[in-house]
Amino acid sequence: MWRHRAFMVGTGLSGLMAGAALLSLFWTPHSPTQIVVRARFKPPSWEHWLGTDQFGRDILSMLMAGAQTSILVGLIAVSLGLGLGVALGLLAAARRGWIEEAVMRLNDLTFAFPVVLLAILITAGWGPGISNAILALAIINVPIFARLSRGAALTIWAREFVLAARAAGKGPVRITAEHVLPNIANVIVVQATISFAIAILAEAALSYLGVGSQPPDPSWGRMLAESQNHLFRSPVLALWPGMAIVLSVLGLNLMGDGLRDLLDPRLGRRGRA
Amino acid sequence: MRNWLAVAALPLLLLPAAAEAGKSTVTLAMALEPPGLDPTTGAAAAIAQITLYNVYEGLTRVNQDATVSPMLAESWTVSDDGKTYTFKLKQGVTFHDGTDFDAGDVKFTYERNAAEDSKNKRKKYFTNMASITAPDAHTVVVALKEPRPTFLFNMGESTSVIVNEEAAATNATKPVGTGPFKFVKWTKGDKVVLARDPGYRDVGAIKLEGLTFRFINDQAAQIAAVMAGDIDLIPYSRAAESIDVIKANERLQVTIGTTEGETILSTNNKHPALSKLKVRQAIAHAIDRAEIIEGAMFGAGTPIGSHFAPHNPDYVDLTGRYPHDPAKAKALLAEAGHGSGLELSLKLPPTGYARDGGQIVAQQLERVGIKVKIANVEWPIWLKEVYKQKNYDLSIVSHVEPMDIGIYARKNYYFQYDNADFNAIMAKADATTDPATRSKHLKQAQHKLAEDAVNGYLFQLAKITVKDKGLQGVWRNSPMFVNDMRSVSWK
């Protein structure tokens, strides 16, 4: 039962973030980019629920619009990484031999770099910006999904029903599509949730370092970076984006854990026993 | 019980104060670590901030109000045509390595700076010297090819300090000069330590026994360090947002002075749209300086309308030439054929005034219909893309060199202005020896730049000094990058 509660909390937090992002597409209390110098450093009030920042921008609106950026980056980066990574992993598992060897060694190469370092490397070469940050995070996700799906696919390929399918004359493409992919989907979904959380964290880190989202596009990471200079005057400025990052990453991780428990029949049985 | 606690706490409270009283050294915070410590071969401003007037001295010195006084030269005379300067040198001056200072050192230094392989940032000061002769050991005669009205000021800059032949090759790592403080050690990434030279000619006038320059890049960390008492002085603080916090602190004091830093919206005058005068005028009308100074600098800064420092006697206030007027800006854009919109990039180097000011400028430009794409870049990329390759539309940067209106006459400078009329005005200003005539031409030059709206002229960077209240004699204004510590003392 406890695990399910964690799942509920995780889903709740993630839902809050997604809801804020969705809502910000149509409405925010104020403009998230409008600078009003004379209204800066305002404490929370009915007009500005979380107060205003050093430029007099409404913090709640910035957080909502920042959620949009985070989700966009996470969604695109993970989708790209998942699509390419799973394809490579399935290919490696289906063909084995030198193809598998080449794919996996290429993965090892990417794995050798820490996530943020590789992202900085890429944005240093192609220039800072949200699209390059997305690309960098996608590239990082490719080997994660490739390795995971290859490993999972290999165990499926060794199962009797796959042997039966081969005996019945099905080709590798059909077997992959009809038998392997459906059986590894749950692992991939769980990994996607966790990768999504990592991508949000990495985007915040990149924006904090100045190579991610560029002003005036709102971003939690940059809000954090900009608040740093005002720590003595208004420490609460750093608190809001920090909390937003912590809560959404925590939420996604809890949701991922819960999903794993719910989707994996073996774990589920053991858990319930 | 309460009394007993108070008594027990007493020694704890007294201790720091007691330690303070005997203080005879000063720890300064610097944002950047210099690449070397020889200002005659390195260009970084951080070199001068440590060494100028502390370790090295020039023939002349520049004072806080930009006037010039004797330093290694005792006195001088100038010929009527402004081309020959005869310096009488001080006697009994020694370098930190024990060698005597004489006319030969001046000749050596200036000739080295003018040499083919010289890396001096202001090599042109020295290549303009036709001859440097030493009639006796304490007289130097410098003959110029072209008269330079700023010559005596220039000889007090960091690039003109006198070095001796024995130490010249190793000055970058182990500086040897004639100044009141000699080099002790340089811990890379942390600090440079200097100590009072007991052999200094006027050692009695130097109150401080030692100086420590600590490198703390983050401006918030600098403020934290000064509040904790680890730092006594931040001579060039960028933390305008912390002024109120410092003012509330009983032990600390903040002063706001002027610098030579004209902060401008650098404009690529060869960009298809920005090459049109009307577009540049529209930008000038779109800019609201008051909002930028308040928003980015928390009110610390003086609005400017041309490329000239307001504390200079020849300054003309041209901020009213293109007043803030969004409607007029829109009309001018439409006249120039950009009524339907114009998209420009704005590359911002990593300084508070640029990053914060940039967001405000972008919003002001967007109000009149110019779409601005901001890119935050690091210094090496800024130097490469903006300064060298001129691959930019707009940027924000502070031009901190003293009297640098001449950069607009430079061929192929990154503004890409190249204006024959302006060049003619500057040539006349540089050729004259008559102060009144020079002043007239300098004023003309300011008018010309304002009229052509070459760049967006924003504000003069303020010198924000954060210091312990007990420190006195610290420069309030900054006619150039220097931390002259010879007259600083503890109360």
Contacts between the chains, C-beta under 8 A, distances in Angstrom:
chain1	res1	chain2	res2	distance
A	33	B	363	7.5
A	34	B	363	7.6
A	35	B	295	6.7
A	35	B	359	6.6
A	35	B	360	5.7
A	35	B	363	5.1
A	37	B	291	5.4
A	37	B	294	5.1
A	37	B	295	4.1
A	37	B	360	7.4
A	38	B	294	7.7
A	40	B	295	7.8
A	54	B	241	6.7
A	54	B	356	7.6
A	55	B	295	6.3
A	55	B	356	7.6
A	55	B	359	6.6
A	55	B	360	7.3
A	127	B	375	7.3
A	128	B	375	6.4
A	128	B	376	6.5
A	128	B	377	7.3
A	129	B	375	7.4
A	210	B	350	7.4
A	210	B	376	5.0
A	210	B	378	7.8
A	214	B	373	7.9
A	214	B	374	5.4
A	214	B	375	5.9
A	214	B	376	6.2
A	215	B	355	7.9
A	215	B	358	7.4
A	215	B	359	5.2
A	215	B	362	7.6
A	215	B	374	4.9
A	215	B	376	7.1
A	216	B	359	6.0
A	216	B	362	6.6
A	216	B	363	7.4
A	216	B	374	6.9
A	228	B	218	7.6
A	228	B	220	5.6
A	229	B	219	6.1
A	229	B	220	5.3
A	229	B	239	6.8
A	229	B	241	5.7
A	229	B	242	7.9
A	229	B	352	6.7
A	230	B	241	5.4
A	231	B	220	5.4
A	232	B	220	7.1
A	232	B	223	6.1
A	232	B	224	7.7
A	232	B	227	7.8
A	232	B	242	5.5
A	232	B	245	4.4
A	233	B	241	6.0
A	233	B	242	6.6
A	233	B	244	6.7
A	233	B	245	5.7
